């Protein structure tokens, strides 16, 4: 009984399949833009590397939607095109923080945006 109460205080709803310690995994949508100058093999490797950052930190990638090469509305760092990727993940905040930290360092990622998925 006390364990259930502790889990409820960490997360708004109780689910018995939650990881040990009561960590709350939320659904997020992540959109990121990869530089357009990469060839197909390099781009696929970069996308896999970015997804590996999430999965190695306990996140689960549930859906990947590659929008492809698109024009920017305005130039970003003297670039006018980028390869857009939108993914849906179930993750803890720590995994998202690590993803954000490493994408800021990565020279092949132009921008990224993490939002809570309400679906």
Secondary structure as GFF3:
##gff-version 3
##sequence-region A 1 119
A	DSSP	alpha_helix	2	10	.	.	.	ID=ss1
A	DSSP	beta_strand	26	35	.	.	.	ID=ss2
A	DSSP	alpha_helix	40	56	.	.	.	ID=ss3
A	DSSP	beta_strand	60	76	.	.	.	ID=ss4
A	DSSP	beta_strand	79	91	.	.	.	ID=ss5
A	DSSP	alpha_helix	93	105	.	.	.	ID=ss6
A	DSSP	beta_strand	109	116	.	.	.	ID=ss7
###
